[in-house]
């Protein structure tokens, strides 16, 4: 039996996942095959990452901030709930991809 401190929320594919009551669904909620869900806020560019715990409840583990400036894409990670920024900033040229094309070059730098 699940705690009354949880809720079930529908993903974009129609699957139902269990989250703590404080969870707020953003623009798009998707589940990845490795017991991780991504809650994407299209207005802010934030991606909230949740991982399934032993009780089958998706708990917050971090947040990604994705932005584009000039010809660069930046991604900054915040690990844990309301903790300091950690991880890497990935920068690379913004390219529109045609059929069969791939991004050819990507630089990896450290976040400040």
C-alpha positions in Angstrom: 0.0 0.0 0.0 1.3 3.5 -0.9 1.5 6.4 1.5 -1.1 9.1 1.3 1.9 11.5 0.9 2.2 10.4 -2.8 0.3 11.0 -6.0 0.1 9.4 -9.4 0.9 11.5 -12.5 0.4 10.7 -16.2 3.4 10.8 -18.6 3.2 12.0 -22.2 3.0 8.3 -23.2 0.0 7.6 -21.0 1.9 5.7 -18.3 1.2 6.6 -14.7 4.1 7.2 -12.2 4.0 7.8 -8.5 5.6 11.0 -7.0 5.6 12.8 -3.7 2.6 15.1 -3.1 4.9 18.2 -3.5 5.6 17.2 -7.2 4.3 19.7 -9.8 4.1 18.4 -13.4 5.6 20.9 -16.0 5.1 21.0 -19.7 6.2 17.4 -20.5 6.8 14.4 -18.2 8.6 11.4 -19.7 9.9 8.2 -18.2 13.3 6.7 -19.3 13.9 3.0 -19.3 16.5 3.2 -16.4 13.9 4.2 -13.7 14.4 7.9 -14.3 11.8 10.5 -15.2 12.3 13.9 -16.8 9.9 16.7 -16.0 10.5 19.3 -18.7 9.6 23.0 -18.3 9.6 24.5 -21.8 9.3 28.1 -20.5 12.4 28.1 -18.3 14.4 25.4 -20.1 14.7 23.4 -16.9 14.6 19.6 -16.8 13.8 18.2 -13.4 15.3 14.7 -12.9 13.6 12.1 -10.7 14.7 8.5 -9.9 12.5 5.7 -8.6 13.2 4.7 -5.0 12.7 1.3 -3.3 9.0 2.2 -2.7 8.5 2.8 -6.4 8.1 6.5 -5.9 10.0 8.9 -8.1 12.1 11.2 -5.9 13.9 14.4 -7.1 17.7 13.9 -7.7 18.6 17.0 -9.7 17.9 19.6 -12.3 19.4 20.5 -15.7 19.3 24.0 -17.1 19.5 24.1 -20.9 20.0 27.3 -22.8 21.3 28.6 -26.2 23.3 31.7 -26.7 24.7 32.8 -30.0 26.0 29.6 -31.6 26.4 27.7 -28.3 24.3 25.3 -26.3 24.8 25.3 -22.5 23.7 22.7 -20.0 24.3 23.1 -16.3 23.4 20.5 -13.7 22.2 21.0 -10.1 22.6 17.8 -8.1 20.1 17.1 -5.3 17.2 19.1 -4.1 18.1 22.8 -3.7 21.8 22.2 -3.7 24.8 23.9 -5.4 25.4 23.6 -9.1 27.7 20.8 -10.0 28.8 18.9 -13.0 29.8 20.1 -16.5 28.7 22.7 -18.9 28.5 21.3 -22.4 29.1 23.8 -25.1 28.9 23.2 -28.8 27.7 24.8 -32.1 24.0 25.0 -32.6 23.3 23.4 -36.0 20.1 22.6 -37.7 20.3 18.9 -38.6 19.1 17.7 -41.9 18.2 14.1 -42.7 21.1 11.8 -41.9 23.3 14.6 -40.4 24.8 14.7 -37.0 26.4 17.3 -34.8 30.1 17.1 -35.7 31.8 19.0 -32.9 31.2 19.4 -29.2 33.5 21.0 -26.6 33.2 20.1 -22.9 34.0 22.7 -20.3 33.6 22.9 -16.5 30.9 25.0 -14.9 31.7 28.0 -12.7 
